[in-house]
Amino acid sequence: MITEESALKVLQLDGSATAEEIVARYESLKDQYKKIKNETDDLKTLLAYQLKQIELDDVYIYFRKKQRI
């Protein structure tokens, strides 16, 4: 189960983050993970970053449900 603390940890933000900061960080990490995933030929790295993308999407959904963004 995702908590606000764990969600902020994934985004590497603190509790005072604004909605704009959360969305900007989400988009930045999403782009970064996608770039790494697309550039690697290593299956282990590919799967690791695919899991990171799923975790990031879960965090985004969590904040949407909590109406924080």
CHARMM-style PDB file with segment names, atoms N, HN, CA, C and O in Angstrom:
ATOM      1  N   MET     1       0.838  -1.179   0.000  1.00  0.00      PROA
ATOM      2  CA  MET     1       0.000   0.000   0.000  1.00  0.00      PROA
ATOM      3  C   MET     1       0.886   1.247   0.000  1.00  0.00      PROA
ATOM      4  O   MET     1       1.865   1.328   0.741  1.00  0.00      PROA
ATOM      5  N   ILE     2       0.536   2.180  -0.814  1.00  0.00      PROA
ATOM      6  HN  ILE     2      -0.259   2.113  -1.416  1.00  0.00      PROA
ATOM      7  CA  ILE     2       1.303   3.413  -0.919  1.00  0.00      PROA
ATOM      8  C   ILE     2       0.820   4.400   0.142  1.00  0.00      PROA
ATOM      9  O   ILE     2      -0.380   4.588   0.339  1.00  0.00      PROA
ATOM     10  N   THR     3       1.771   5.017   0.811  1.00  0.00      PROA
ATOM     11  HN  THR     3       2.747   4.864   0.651  1.00  0.00      PROA
ATOM     12  CA  THR     3       1.464   6.091   1.748  1.00  0.00      PROA
ATOM     13  C   THR     3       2.011   7.383   1.161  1.00  0.00      PROA
ATOM     14  O   THR     3       2.793   7.358   0.211  1.00  0.00      PROA
ATOM     15  N   GLU     4       1.602   8.500   1.722  1.00  0.00      PROA
ATOM     16  HN  GLU     4       0.967   8.520   2.494  1.00  0.00      PROA
ATOM     17  CA  GLU     4       2.108   9.776   1.217  1.00  0.00      PROA
ATOM     18  C   GLU     4       3.623   9.853   1.394  1.00  0.00      PROA
ATOM     19  O   GLU     4       4.332  10.369   0.530  1.00  0.00      PROA
ATOM     20  N   GLU     5       4.104   9.340   2.509  1.00  0.00      PROA
ATOM     21  HN  GLU     5       3.528   8.921   3.211  1.00  0.00      PROA
ATOM     22  CA  GLU     5       5.544   9.355   2.769  1.00  0.00      PROA
ATOM     23  C   GLU     5       6.311   8.540   1.730  1.00  0.00      PROA
ATOM     24  O   GLU     5       7.333   8.994   1.217  1.00  0.00      PROA
ATOM     25  N   SER     6       5.822   7.343   1.420  1.00  0.00      PROA
ATOM     26  HN  SER     6       4.991   6.975   1.837  1.00  0.00      PROA
ATOM     27  CA  SER     6       6.517   6.510   0.433  1.00  0.00      PROA
ATOM     28  C   SER     6       6.400   7.105  -0.970  1.00  0.00      PROA
ATOM     29  O   SER     6       7.333   7.010  -1.768  1.00  0.00      PROA
ATOM     30  N   ALA     7       5.252   7.720  -1.267  1.00  0.00      PROA
ATOM     31  HN  ALA     7       4.495   7.797  -0.619  1.00  0.00      PROA
ATOM     32  CA  ALA     7       5.069   8.343  -2.580  1.00  0.00      PROA
ATOM     33  C   ALA     7       6.039   9.509  -2.763  1.00  0.00      PROA
ATOM     34  O   ALA     7       6.646   9.665  -3.823  1.00  0.00      PROA
ATOM     35  N   LEU     8       6.175  10.319  -1.725  1.00  0.00      PROA
ATOM     36  HN  LEU     8       5.681  10.193  -0.864  1.00  0.00      PROA
ATOM     37  CA  LEU     8       7.113  11.445  -1.798  1.00  0.00      PROA
ATOM     38  C   LEU     8       8.548  10.952  -1.882  1.00  0.00      PROA
ATOM     39  O   LEU     8       9.385  11.578  -2.532  1.00  0.00      PROA
ATOM     40  N   LYS     9       8.835   9.839  -1.232  1.00  0.00      PROA
ATOM     41  HN  LYS     9       8.156   9.330  -0.704  1.00  0.00      PROA
ATOM     42  CA  LYS     9      10.191   9.262  -1.287  1.00  0.00      PROA
ATOM     43  C   LYS     9      10.526   8.822  -2.712  1.00  0.00      PROA
ATOM     44  O   LYS     9      11.640   9.040  -3.190  1.00  0.00      PROA
ATOM     45  N   VAL    10       9.555   8.200  -3.386  1.00  0.00      PROA
ATOM     46  HN  VAL    10       8.650   8.022  -2.998  1.00  0.00      PROA
ATOM     47  CA  VAL    10       9.766   7.774  -4.775  1.00  0.00      PROA
ATOM     48  C   VAL    10      10.094   8.982  -5.649  1.00  0.00      PROA
ATOM     49  O   VAL    10      10.961   8.912  -6.520  1.00  0.00      PROA
ATOM     50  N   LEU    11       9.396  10.085  -5.410  1.00  0.00      PROA
ATOM     51  HN  LEU    11       8.692  10.142  -4.702  1.00  0.00      PROA
ATOM     52  CA  LEU    11       9.616  11.300  -6.194  1.00  0.00      PROA
ATOM     53  C   LEU    11      10.797  12.122  -5.694  1.00  0.00      PROA
ATOM     54  O   LEU    11      11.195  13.101  -6.326  1.00  0.00      PROA
ATOM     55  N   GLN    12      11.354  11.716  -4.554  1.00  0.00      PROA
ATOM     56  HN  GLN    12      11.032  10.921  -4.041  1.00  0.00      PROA
ATOM     57  CA  GLN    12      12.477  12.423  -3.922  1.00  0.00      PROA
ATOM     58  C   GLN    12      12.100  13.867  -3.600  1.00  0.00      PROA
ATOM     59  O   GLN    12      12.854  14.801  -3.869  1.00  0.00      PROA
ATOM     60  N   LEU    13      10.893  14.025  -3.009  1.00  0.00      PROA
ATOM     61  HN  LEU    13      10.280  13.266  -2.790  1.00  0.00      PROA
ATOM     62  CA  LEU    13      10.395  15.329  -2.599  1.00  0.00      PROA
ATOM     63  C   LEU    13      10.059  15.293  -1.112  1.00  0.00      PROA
ATOM     64  O   LEU    13       9.968  14.221  -0.514  1.00  0.00      PROA
ATOM     65  N   ASP    14       9.875  16.468  -0.524  1.00  0.00      PROA
ATOM     66  HN  ASP    14       9.949  17.339  -1.010  1.00  0.00      PROA
ATOM     67  CA  ASP    14       9.467  16.505   0.884  1.00  0.00      PROA
ATOM     68  C   ASP    14       7.970  16.819   0.976  1.00  0.00      PROA
ATOM     69  O   ASP    14       7.314  17.079  -0.033  1.00  0.00      PROA
ATOM     70  N   GLY    15       7.456  16.791   2.177  1.00  0.00      PROA
ATOM     71  HN  GLY    15       7.988  16.580   2.997  1.00  0.00      PROA
ATOM     72  CA  GLY    15       6.032  16.953   2.414  1.00  0.00      PROA
ATOM     73  C   GLY    15       5.465  18.302   2.038  1.00  0.00      PROA
ATOM     74  O   GLY    15       4.249  18.450   1.917  1.00  0.00      PROA
ATOM     75  N   SER    16       6.316  19.282   1.852  1.00  0.00      PROA
ATOM     76  HN  SER    16       7.304  19.162   1.950  1.00  0.00      PROA
ATOM     77  CA  SER    16       5.831  20.618   1.505  1.00  0.00      PROA
ATOM     78  C   SER    16       5.743  20.834  -0.010  1.00  0.00      PROA
ATOM     79  O   SER    16       5.497  21.954  -0.460  1.00  0.00      PROA
ATOM     80  N   ALA    17       5.939  19.782  -0.791  1.00  0.00      PROA
ATOM     81  HN  ALA    17       6.139  18.873  -0.426  1.00  0.00      PROA
ATOM     82  CA  ALA    17       5.916  19.908  -2.249  1.00  0.00      PROA
ATOM     83  C   ALA    17       4.529  20.330  -2.736  1.00  0.00      PROA
ATOM     84  O   ALA    17       3.506  19.837  -2.262  1.00  0.00      PROA
ATOM     85  N   THR    18       4.528  21.239  -3.676  1.00  0.00      PROA
ATOM     86  HN  THR    18       5.359  21.640  -4.061  1.00  0.00      PROA
ATOM     87  CA  THR    18       3.263  21.710  -4.262  1.00  0.00      PROA
ATOM     88  C   THR    18       2.820  20.747  -5.362  1.00  0.00      PROA
ATOM     89  O   THR    18       3.579  19.880  -5.794  1.00  0.00      PROA
ATOM     90  N   ALA    19       1.584  20.918  -5.798  1.00  0.00      PROA
ATOM     91  HN  ALA    19       0.967  21.623  -5.447  1.00  0.00      PROA
ATOM     92  CA  ALA    19       1.049  20.080  -6.875  1.00  0.00      PROA
ATOM     93  C   ALA    19       1.907  20.221  -8.139  1.00  0.00      PROA
ATOM     94  O   ALA    19       2.168  19.240  -8.836  1.00  0.00      PROA
ATOM     95  N   GLU    20       2.334  21.436  -8.420  1.00  0.00      PROA
ATOM     96  HN  GLU    20       2.122  22.233  -7.854  1.00  0.00      PROA
ATOM     97  CA  GLU    20       3.158  21.681  -9.610  1.00  0.00      PROA
ATOM     98  C   GLU    20       4.502  20.975  -9.498  1.00  0.00      PROA
ATOM     99  O   GLU    20       4.996  20.423 -10.481  1.00  0.00      PROA
ATOM    100  N   GLU    21       5.091  20.989  -8.323  1.00  0.00      PROA
ATOM    101  HN  GLU    21       4.690  21.438  -7.525  1.00  0.00      PROA
ATOM    102  CA  GLU    21       6.379  20.315  -8.111  1.00  0.00      PROA
ATOM    103  C   GLU    21       6.227  18.801  -8.244  1.00  0.00      PROA
ATOM    104  O   GLU    21       7.100  18.134  -8.800  1.00  0.00      PROA
ATOM    105  N   ILE    22       5.130  18.264  -7.739  1.00  0.00      PROA
ATOM    106  HN  ILE    22       4.421  18.806  -7.288  1.00  0.00      PROA
ATOM    107  CA  ILE    22       4.884  16.822  -7.831  1.00  0.00      PROA
ATOM    108  C   ILE    22       4.743  16.407  -9.286  1.00  0.00      PROA
ATOM    109  O   ILE    22       5.360  15.433  -9.717  1.00  0.00      PROA
ATOM    110  N   VAL    23       3.939  17.137 -10.045  1.00  0.00      PROA
ATOM    111  HN  VAL    23       3.437  17.928  -9.696  1.00  0.00      PROA
ATOM    112  CA  VAL    23       3.728  16.806 -11.459  1.00  0.00      PROA
ATOM    113  C   VAL    23       5.019  16.979 -12.253  1.00  0.00      PROA
ATOM    114  O   VAL    23       5.344  16.140 -13.093  1.00  0.00      PROA
ATOM    115  N   ALA    24       5.748  18.041 -11.999  1.00  0.00      PROA
ATOM    116  HN  ALA    24       5.484  18.723 -11.316  1.00  0.00      PROA
ATOM    117  CA  ALA    24       7.012  18.277 -12.718  1.00  0.00      PROA
ATOM    118  C   ALA    24       8.015  17.163 -12.431  1.00  0.00      PROA
ATOM    119  O   ALA    24       8.690  16.681 -13.341  1.00  0.00      PROA
ATOM    120  N   ARG    25       8.110  16.762 -11.183  1.00  0.00      PROA
ATOM    121  HN  ARG    25       7.563  17.154 -10.444  1.00  0.00      PROA
ATOM    122  CA  ARG    25       9.048  15.689 -10.811  1.00  0.00      PROA
ATOM    123  C   ARG    25       8.617  14.367 -11.430  1.00  0.00      PROA
ATOM    124  O   ARG    25       9.453  13.605 -11.915  1.00  0.00      PROA
ATOM    125  N   TYR    26       7.314  14.093 -11.415  1.00  0.00      PROA
ATOM    126  HN  TYR    26       6.635  14.713 -11.021  1.00  0.00      PROA
ATOM    127  CA  TYR    26       6.782  12.880 -12.036  1.00  0.00      PROA
ATOM    128  C   TYR    26       7.161  12.844 -13.524  1.00  0.00      PROA
ATOM    129  O   TYR    26       7.680  11.839 -14.011  1.00  0.00      PROA
ATOM    130  N   GLU    27       6.904  13.923 -14.227  1.00  0.00      PROA
ATOM    131  HN  GLU    27       6.482  14.739 -13.831  1.00  0.00      PROA
ATOM    132  CA  GLU    27       7.190  13.968 -15.664  1.00  0.00      PROA
ATOM    133  C   GLU    27       8.681  13.845 -15.939  1.00  0.00      PROA
ATOM    134  O   GLU    27       9.088  13.175 -16.888  1.00  0.00      PROA
ATOM    135  N   SER    28       9.488  14.485 -15.115  1.00  0.00      PROA
ATOM    136  HN  SER    28       9.157  15.029 -14.344  1.00  0.00      PROA
ATOM    137  CA  SER    28      10.939  14.414 -15.279  1.00  0.00      PROA
ATOM    138  C   SER    28      11.446  12.987 -15.099  1.00  0.00      PROA
ATOM    139  O   SER    28      12.220  12.489 -15.917  1.00  0.00      PROA
ATOM    140  N   LEU    29      11.010  12.338 -14.029  1.00  0.00      PROA
ATOM    141  HN  LEU    29      10.382  12.743 -13.365  1.00  0.00      PROA
ATOM    142  CA  LEU    29      11.446  10.961 -13.781  1.00  0.00      PROA
ATOM    143  C   LEU    29      10.901  10.014 -14.846  1.00  0.00      PROA
ATOM    144  O   LEU    29      11.604   9.102 -15.281  1.00  0.00      PROA
ATOM    145  N   LYS    30       9.681  10.217 -15.262  1.00  0.00      PROA
ATOM    146  HN  LYS    30       9.109  10.957 -14.909  1.00  0.00      PROA
ATOM    147  CA  LYS    30       9.071   9.376 -16.294  1.00  0.00      PROA
ATOM    148  C   LYS    30       9.895   9.444 -17.582  1.00  0.00      PROA
ATOM    149  O   LYS    30      10.181   8.415 -18.192  1.00  0.00      PROA
ATOM    150  N   ASP    31      10.275  10.659 -17.994  1.00  0.00      PROA
ATOM    151  HN  ASP    31      10.042  11.496 -17.498  1.00  0.00      PROA
ATOM    152  CA  ASP    31      11.103  10.834 -19.190  1.00  0.00      PROA
ATOM    153  C   ASP    31      12.475  10.194 -19.015  1.00  0.00      PROA
ATOM    154  O   ASP    31      12.986   9.536 -19.921  1.00  0.00      PROA
ATOM    155  N   GLN    32      13.060  10.394 -17.844  1.00  0.00      PROA
ATOM    156  HN  GLN    32      12.645  10.928 -17.108  1.00  0.00      PROA
ATOM    157  CA  GLN    32      14.383   9.835 -17.561  1.00  0.00      PROA
ATOM    158  C   GLN    32      14.339   8.310 -17.602  1.00  0.00      PROA
ATOM    159  O   GLN    32      15.211   7.687 -18.208  1.00  0.00      PROA
ATOM    160  N   TYR    33      13.355   7.710 -16.978  1.00  0.00      PROA
ATOM    161  HN  TYR    33      12.647   8.215 -16.486  1.00  0.00      PROA
ATOM    162  CA  TYR    33      13.237   6.247 -16.963  1.00  0.00      PROA
ATOM    163  C   TYR    33      12.980   5.699 -18.357  1.00  0.00      PROA
ATOM    164  O   TYR    33      13.534   4.665 -18.731  1.00  0.00      PROA
ATOM    165  N   LYS    34      12.139   6.388 -19.130  1.00  0.00      PROA
ATOM    166  HN  LYS    34      11.689   7.227 -18.825  1.00  0.00      PROA
ATOM    167  CA  LYS    34      11.839   5.942 -20.483  1.00  0.00      PROA
ATOM    168  C   LYS    34      13.092   5.983 -21.351  1.00  0.00      PROA
ATOM    169  O   LYS    34      13.337   5.072 -22.142  1.00  0.00      PROA
ATOM    170  N   LYS    35      13.886   7.045 -21.199  1.00  0.00      PROA
ATOM    171  HN  LYS    35      13.687   7.785 -20.556  1.00  0.00      PROA
ATOM    172  CA  LYS    35      15.119   7.177 -21.979  1.00  0.00      PROA
ATOM    173  C   LYS    35      16.085   6.052 -21.647  1.00  0.00      PROA
ATOM    174  O   LYS    35      16.652   5.434 -22.548  1.00  0.00      PROA
ATOM    175  N   ILE    36      16.276   5.782 -20.367  1.00  0.00      PROA
ATOM    176  HN  ILE    36      15.816   6.284 -19.635  1.00  0.00      PROA
ATOM    177  CA  ILE    36      17.188   4.711 -19.959  1.00  0.00      PROA
ATOM    178  C   ILE    36      16.677   3.367 -20.468  1.00  0.00      PROA
ATOM    179  O   ILE    36      17.444   2.559 -20.990  1.00  0.00      PROA
ATOM    180  N   LYS    37      15.378   3.138 -20.313  1.00  0.00      PROA
ATOM    181  HN  LYS    37      14.754   3.795 -19.889  1.00  0.00      PROA
ATOM    182  CA  LYS    37      14.781   1.877 -20.756  1.00  0.00      PROA
ATOM    183  C   LYS    37      14.956   1.685 -22.257  1.00  0.00      PROA
ATOM    184  O   LYS    37      15.241   0.575 -22.708  1.00  0.00      PROA
ATOM    185  N   ASN    38      14.792   2.744 -23.030  1.00  0.00      PROA
ATOM    186  HN  ASN    38      14.560   3.645 -22.663  1.00  0.00      PROA
ATOM    187  CA  ASN    38      14.905   2.648 -24.485  1.00  0.00      PROA
ATOM    188  C   ASN    38      16.344   2.495 -24.963  1.00  0.00      PROA
ATOM    189  O   ASN    38      16.587   1.958 -26.044  1.00  0.00      PROA
ATOM    190  N   GLU    39      17.291   2.962 -24.168  1.00  0.00      PROA
ATOM    191  HN  GLU    39      17.094   3.398 -23.290  1.00  0.00      PROA
ATOM    192  CA  GLU    39      18.688   2.925 -24.591  1.00  0.00      PROA
ATOM    193  C   GLU    39      19.423   1.666 -24.163  1.00  0.00      PROA
ATOM    194  O   GLU    39      20.552   1.446 -24.601  1.00  0.00      PROA
ATOM    195  N   THR    40      18.831   0.846 -23.336  1.00  0.00      PROA
ATOM    196  HN  THR    40      17.914   1.025 -22.980  1.00  0.00      PROA
ATOM    197  CA  THR    40      19.555  -0.319 -22.835  1.00  0.00      PROA
ATOM    198  C   THR    40      19.223  -1.574 -23.627  1.00  0.00      PROA
ATOM    199  O   THR    40      18.116  -1.742 -24.138  1.00  0.00      PROA
ATOM    200  N   ASP    41      20.204  -2.434 -23.711  1.00  0.00      PROA
ATOM    201  HN  ASP    41      21.103  -2.297 -23.295  1.00  0.00      PROA
ATOM    202  CA  ASP    41      20.011  -3.744 -24.319  1.00  0.00      PROA
ATOM    203  C   ASP    41      20.012  -4.833 -23.255  1.00  0.00      PROA
ATOM    204  O   ASP    41      19.742  -5.998 -23.548  1.00  0.00      PROA
ATOM    205  N   ASP    42      20.316  -4.449 -22.027  1.00  0.00      PROA
ATOM    206  HN  ASP    42      20.535  -3.503 -21.790  1.00  0.00      PROA
ATOM    207  CA  ASP    42      20.391  -5.387 -20.920  1.00  0.00      PROA
ATOM    208  C   ASP    42      18.981  -5.667 -20.377  1.00  0.00      PROA
ATOM    209  O   ASP    42      18.288  -4.753 -19.931  1.00  0.00      PROA
ATOM    210  N   LEU    43      18.575  -6.920 -20.422  1.00  0.00      PROA
ATOM    211  HN  LEU    43      19.138  -7.662 -20.785  1.00  0.00      PROA
ATOM    212  CA  LEU    43      17.223  -7.289 -20.006  1.00  0.00      PROA
ATOM    213  C   LEU    43      16.964  -6.963 -18.538  1.00  0.00      PROA
ATOM    214  O   LEU    43      15.871  -6.523 -18.180  1.00  0.00      PROA
ATOM    215  N   LYS    44      17.954  -7.175 -17.700  1.00  0.00      PROA
ATOM    216  HN  LYS    44      18.842  -7.532 -17.991  1.00  0.00      PROA
ATOM    217  CA  LYS    44      17.793  -6.894 -16.269  1.00  0.00      PROA
ATOM    218  C   LYS    44      17.539  -5.400 -16.029  1.00  0.00      PROA
ATOM    219  O   LYS    44      16.667  -5.036 -15.240  1.00  0.00      PROA
ATOM    220  N   THR    45      18.291  -4.549 -16.702  1.00  0.00      PROA
ATOM    221  HN  THR    45      18.999  -4.845 -17.343  1.00  0.00      PROA
ATOM    222  CA  THR    45      18.110  -3.103 -16.591  1.00  0.00      PROA
ATOM    223  C   THR    45      16.764  -2.692 -17.165  1.00  0.00      PROA
ATOM    224  O   THR    45      16.065  -1.857 -16.591  1.00  0.00      PROA
ATOM    225  N   LEU    46      16.406  -3.272 -18.286  1.00  0.00      PROA
ATOM    226  HN  LEU    46      16.973  -3.950 -18.753  1.00  0.00      PROA
ATOM    227  CA  LEU    46      15.127  -2.982 -18.924  1.00  0.00      PROA
ATOM    228  C   LEU    46      13.965  -3.280 -17.972  1.00  0.00      PROA
ATOM    229  O   LEU    46      13.059  -2.461 -17.815  1.00  0.00      PROA
ATOM    230  N   LEU    47      13.997  -4.433 -17.351  1.00  0.00      PROA
ATOM    231  HN  LEU    47      14.733  -5.099 -17.479  1.00  0.00      PROA
ATOM    232  CA  LEU    47      12.929  -4.809 -16.427  1.00  0.00      PROA
ATOM    233  C   LEU    47      12.933  -3.946 -15.169  1.00  0.00      PROA
ATOM    234  O   LEU    47      11.873  -3.595 -14.650  1.00  0.00      PROA
ATOM    235  N   ALA    48      14.120  -3.606 -14.682  1.00  0.00      PROA
ATOM    236  HN  ALA    48      14.981  -3.891 -15.104  1.00  0.00      PROA
ATOM    237  CA  ALA    48      14.216  -2.758 -13.495  1.00  0.00      PROA
ATOM    238  C   ALA    48      13.579  -1.390 -13.750  1.00  0.00      PROA
ATOM    239  O   ALA    48      12.848  -0.882 -12.900  1.00  0.00      PROA
ATOM    240  N   TYR    49      13.845  -0.804 -14.890  1.00  0.00      PROA
ATOM    241  HN  TYR    49      14.438  -1.218 -15.581  1.00  0.00      PROA
ATOM    242  CA  TYR    49      13.275   0.507 -15.194  1.00  0.00      PROA
ATOM    243  C   TYR    49      11.801   0.427 -15.568  1.00  0.00      PROA
ATOM    244  O   TYR    49      11.057   1.392 -15.392  1.00  0.00      PROA
ATOM    245  N   GLN    50      11.389  -0.703 -16.074  1.00  0.00      PROA
ATOM    246  HN  GLN    50      11.993  -1.487 -16.217  1.00  0.00      PROA
ATOM    247  CA  GLN    50       9.961  -0.898 -16.315  1.00  0.00      PROA
ATOM    248  C   GLN    50       9.221  -0.940 -14.972  1.00  0.00      PROA
ATOM    249  O   GLN    50       8.133  -0.379 -14.845  1.00  0.00      PROA
ATOM    250  N   LEU    51       9.807  -1.599 -13.983  1.00  0.00      PROA
ATOM    251  HN  LEU    51      10.691  -2.055 -14.086  1.00  0.00      PROA
ATOM    252  CA  LEU    51       9.220  -1.619 -12.637  1.00  0.00      PROA
ATOM    253  C   LEU    51       9.213  -0.228 -12.013  1.00  0.00      PROA
ATOM    254  O   LEU    51       8.257   0.144 -11.333  1.00  0.00      PROA
ATOM    255  N   LYS    52      10.276   0.541 -12.243  1.00  0.00      PROA
ATOM    256  HN  LYS    52      11.053   0.239 -12.796  1.00  0.00      PROA
ATOM    257  CA  LYS    52      10.326   1.908 -11.724  1.00  0.00      PROA
ATOM    258  C   LYS    52       9.218   2.755 -12.352  1.00  0.00      PROA
ATOM    259  O   LYS    52       8.613   3.587 -11.675  1.00  0.00      PROA
ATOM    260  N   GLN    53       8.953   2.547 -13.634  1.00  0.00      PROA
ATOM    261  HN  GLN    53       9.444   1.871 -14.184  1.00  0.00      PROA
ATOM    262  CA  GLN    53       7.885   3.291 -14.302  1.00  0.00      PROA
ATOM    263  C   GLN    53       6.520   2.927 -13.722  1.00  0.00      PROA
ATOM    264  O   GLN    53       5.666   3.797 -13.546  1.00  0.00      PROA
ATOM    265  N   ILE    54       6.318   1.666 -13.430  1.00  0.00      PROA
ATOM    266  HN  ILE    54       7.011   0.959 -13.573  1.00  0.00      PROA
ATOM    267  CA  ILE    54       5.060   1.228 -12.825  1.00  0.00      PROA
ATOM    268  C   ILE    54       4.902   1.857 -11.449  1.00  0.00      PROA
ATOM    269  O   ILE    54       3.824   2.343 -11.107  1.00  0.00      PROA
ATOM    270  N   GLU    55       5.978   1.849 -10.655  1.00  0.00      PROA
ATOM    271  HN  GLU    55       6.853   1.454 -10.933  1.00  0.00      PROA
ATOM    272  CA  GLU    55       5.948   2.460  -9.329  1.00  0.00      PROA
ATOM    273  C   GLU    55       5.634   3.954  -9.432  1.00  0.00      PROA
ATOM    274  O   GLU    55       4.853   4.491  -8.646  1.00  0.00      PROA
ATOM    275  N   LEU    56       6.243   4.603 -10.392  1.00  0.00      PROA
ATOM    276  HN  LEU    56       6.878   4.167 -11.030  1.00  0.00      PROA
ATOM    277  CA  LEU    56       6.015   6.029 -10.602  1.00  0.00      PROA
ATOM    278  C   LEU    56       4.559   6.303 -10.992  1.00  0.00      PROA
ATOM    279  O   LEU    56       3.960   7.266 -10.511  1.00  0.00      PROA
ATOM    280  N   ASP    57       3.996   5.475 -11.848  1.00  0.00      PROA
ATOM    281  HN  ASP    57       4.483   4.693 -12.239  1.00  0.00      PROA
ATOM    282  CA  ASP    57       2.593   5.631 -12.230  1.00  0.00      PROA
ATOM    283  C   ASP    57       1.674   5.396 -11.033  1.00  0.00      PROA
ATOM    284  O   ASP    57       0.661   6.080 -10.884  1.00  0.00      PROA
ATOM    285  N   ASP    58       2.019   4.439 -10.186  1.00  0.00      PROA
ATOM    286  HN  ASP    58       2.842   3.883 -10.306  1.00  0.00      PROA
ATOM    287  CA  ASP    58       1.239   4.194  -8.969  1.00  0.00      PROA
ATOM    288  C   ASP    58       1.248   5.424  -8.057  1.00  0.00      PROA
ATOM    289  O   ASP    58       0.227   5.769  -7.464  1.00  0.00      PROA
ATOM    290  N   VAL    59       2.390   6.071  -7.951  1.00  0.00      PROA
ATOM    291  HN  VAL    59       3.220   5.790  -8.433  1.00  0.00      PROA
ATOM    292  CA  VAL    59       2.504   7.287  -7.140  1.00  0.00      PROA
ATOM    293  C   VAL    59       1.631   8.389  -7.730  1.00  0.00      PROA
ATOM    294  O   VAL    59       0.944   9.097  -6.994  1.00  0.00      PROA
ATOM    295  N   TYR    60       1.654   8.538  -9.035  1.00  0.00      PROA
ATOM    296  HN  TYR    60       2.212   7.963  -9.634  1.00  0.00      PROA
ATOM    297  CA  TYR    60       0.832   9.545  -9.696  1.00  0.00      PROA
ATOM    298  C   TYR    60      -0.649   9.289  -9.420  1.00  0.00      PROA
ATOM    299  O   TYR    60      -1.393  10.215  -9.098  1.00  0.00      PROA
ATOM    300  N   ILE    61      -1.069   8.046  -9.546  1.00  0.00      PROA
ATOM    301  HN  ILE    61      -0.464   7.293  -9.808  1.00  0.00      PROA
ATOM    302  CA  ILE    61      -2.459   7.677  -9.280  1.00  0.00      PROA
ATOM    303  C   ILE    61      -2.810   7.953  -7.814  1.00  0.00      PROA
ATOM    304  O   ILE    61      -3.901   8.439  -7.519  1.00  0.00      PROA
ATOM    305  N   TYR    62      -1.901   7.648  -6.912  1.00  0.00      PROA
ATOM    306  HN  TYR    62      -1.014   7.253  -7.151  1.00  0.00      PROA
ATOM    307  CA  TYR    62      -2.126   7.906  -5.484  1.00  0.00      PROA
ATOM    308  C   TYR    62      -2.416   9.393  -5.253  1.00  0.00      PROA
ATOM    309  O   TYR    62      -3.388   9.739  -4.582  1.00  0.00      PROA
ATOM    310  N   PHE    63      -1.583  10.260  -5.804  1.00  0.00      PROA
ATOM    311  HN  PHE    63      -0.794   9.979  -6.349  1.00  0.00      PROA
ATOM    312  CA  PHE    63      -1.772  11.693  -5.605  1.00  0.00      PROA
ATOM    313  C   PHE    63      -3.056  12.194  -6.286  1.00  0.00      PROA
ATOM    314  O   PHE    63      -3.706  13.109  -5.780  1.00  0.00      PROA
ATOM    315  N   ARG    64      -3.414  11.607  -7.411  1.00  0.00      PROA
ATOM    316  HN  ARG    64      -2.886  10.864  -7.822  1.00  0.00      PROA
ATOM    317  CA  ARG    64      -4.679  12.001  -8.059  1.00  0.00      PROA
ATOM    318  C   ARG    64      -5.871  11.617  -7.183  1.00  0.00      PROA
ATOM    319  O   ARG    64      -6.806  12.400  -7.016  1.00  0.00      PROA
ATOM    320  N   LYS    65      -5.829  10.416  -6.630  1.00  0.00      PROA
ATOM    321  HN  LYS    65      -5.070   9.780  -6.766  1.00  0.00      PROA
ATOM    322  CA  LYS    65      -6.934   9.964  -5.767  1.00  0.00      PROA
ATOM    323  C   LYS    65      -7.049  10.811  -4.513  1.00  0.00      PROA
ATOM    324  O   LYS    65      -8.152  11.061  -4.027  1.00  0.00      PROA
ATOM    325  N   LYS    66      -5.917  11.254  -3.989  1.00  0.00      PROA
ATOM    326  HN  LYS    66      -5.021  11.051  -4.384  1.00  0.00      PROA
ATOM    327  CA  LYS    66      -5.909  12.093  -2.791  1.00  0.00      PROA
ATOM    328  C   LYS    66      -6.198  13.550  -3.126  1.00  0.00      PROA
ATOM    329  O   LYS    66      -6.240  14.402  -2.238  1.00  0.00      PROA
ATOM    330  N   GLN    67      -6.396  13.831  -4.412  1.00  0.00      PROA
ATOM    331  HN  GLN    67      -6.362  13.139  -5.133  1.00  0.00      PROA
ATOM    332  CA  GLN    67      -6.669  15.179  -4.922  1.00  0.00      PROA
ATOM    333  C   GLN    67      -5.572  16.164  -4.538  1.00  0.00      PROA
ATOM    334  O   GLN    67      -5.829  17.330  -4.239  1.00  0.00      PROA
ATOM    335  N   ARG    68      -4.358  15.664  -4.556  1.00  0.00      PROA
ATOM    336  HN  ARG    68      -4.150  14.717  -4.799  1.00  0.00      PROA
ATOM    337  CA  ARG    68      -3.203  16.527  -4.248  1.00  0.00      PROA
ATOM    338  C   ARG    68      -2.675  17.157  -5.531  1.00  0.00      PROA
ATOM    339  O   ARG    68      -1.995  18.183  -5.499  1.00  0.00      PROA
ATOM    340  N   ILE    69      -2.995  16.529  -6.658  1.00  0.00      PROA
ATOM    341  HN  ILE    69      -3.547  15.696  -6.684  1.00  0.00      PROA
ATOM    342  CA  ILE    69      -2.590  17.102  -7.956  1.00  0.00      PROA
ATOM    343  C   ILE    69      -3.792  17.199  -8.853  1.00  0.00      PROA
ATOM    344  OT1 ILE    69      -3.678  17.652  -9.991  1.00  0.00      PROA
TER     345      ILE     69
END
